[in-house]
């Protein structure tokens, strides 16, 4: 029987059809692969953003715990090239930058560390001995130490002038300088105190102050990331990759209805931010952080409805609004991307080849909120214990 093979035209036609089929299948597979990669990046991006938000919210909640609220937030001293000059802090900008990520510097007392002093010698620096051995990992110079006498007064804040010995029983402390921050102790009389001259400090409680600076910077491969800096003790710690921006706004406590300082009252307070109607710092088109130069309330003795509680001082911060921009670590394979809306006082930015997501939360500065007005207006002229 005579058999017949395929002609060249038939073979070429079959190959062409097969090529079109394979191209279609390949296109579908490529698109599915791209979609899978984008979904994975989206999940990673959102997870990093949520974790970063939780870390910052936790720091705000802890801010001011166990310490003088004057030292809770720092806007112009710690980590600044010229302490007291806000524009020298965030890479030559203020902590509230309009063309760069913001910074957050917050302090609280370390709840895991406490020792009892057994003696103090010297006239500055001072050597304090403690009853229980210090940690095996040395406490490094620069750490802030709080000495608190029985009854919570007097108190004083000092700094380690040298590293402690591993598992030692003494520490050498120096007086604070401008670069250390706004920590201030008190004497029993209510006067400010900067030295451990009172005899009660020989048996005072010794506590450590935790101070943390959060900022955004590029990782070694150029990926923007959230970092945490805790002085020499911990150095610069990479927390979460893919965090492109951090914007913060601060709500200042407002006079309640019925207060003489409320709108319509006898002596209404002026909103302290950059416009006459704003009680929120960080939303203005210019850098506008809360000001340590503003009048601060004496949280121990000022009335709850005192004019000093409605100034732009950081002690009067009631809420911190946190905005995180999380960005994919790689450019999108299809060239798509996302822009960023106006956040705080950071202008909106156009889309590029990176996918992004924006997350936000409002967190109360609970340890400062306890100093706020909470009594009915009828008690406005009474002081039931100060702040």
TATATA-V925894 format. One line per field, one symbol per residue. ss: DSSP state (~ for helix, > for strand, _ for the rest). phi: phi as a letter, one per 30 degrees, with the letter a starting at -180 (. if undefined). psi: psi as a letter, one per 20 degrees, with the letter a starting at -180 (. if undefined). Layout:
ss=???
phi=???
psi=???
//
This chain:
ss=_______~~~~~~~~~~~~~~~~~~~~~~~~~~~~~~~~~~~~~~~~~~~~~~~~~~~~~~~______~~~_>____________~~~_______________>>>>>>_____>>>>>>>____>>>>>_____________>>>>>_~~~__>>>>>>_________>>>>>___~~~____>>_____>>_____~~~~~_>>>>>>>>>>>>>>_____>>>>>>_~~~__>>>>>>_>>>>>>>>>>___________________________>>_________________________~~~~___~~~>>>>>>>>>>>____________>__>__>__>______>>>>>>>>>_~~~~_______~~~________
phi=.dcbdddeddddddddddddddddddddddddddddddddddddddddddddddddddddddeidibedecdcbcabdicebejcddccchibddcccbaddbbbbbadddcbabcdclbbjbjdccccbdcededdedcejddcccbdeiiadbacbbdcadddehdbbbccbddcdddkcdbcbcddjddbbbdddddddbddcbcccbbccacadddciddbccbbbiddbiccdcbdiccbbbbbbdcecddejddcdejddbdddedddbdcccbdjcddceadecddddcddddbdedcceddbdddedcdcbcccbcccbedbdddcidabdbdebhccedbddbccdbbcbbacbddddcddcddbcdedcdccbejic
psi=ppqpaqrhggghggggghggghgggggggghggghgghgghgggghggggggghghgggghhpipjrpihjgqpijfpjphnpiohijgmljrrhnqikrqrqpoqqrpoiippqpqiqprrjnrqppqqhqqrqhoqpqqhppppporpjjqrqqprqpirqqqpkrjqqpqrqqrhihakpprqrhiiqqpiqlhqhiihkrpoqqpppppprprqrhjipqqpqppkahgiboppfpqjohqoppqppqpqprpiqiirpiahmpqppiaiqijpjpqjiqirpmrqpiiqpqqnihiqqhlqhijkrjqhhjphqpppppopqqiqqqhjiraqaprpodkoqqqrqbjpqrqpqqqpppnhihhijrpiqqhhjhjqlmjc.
//
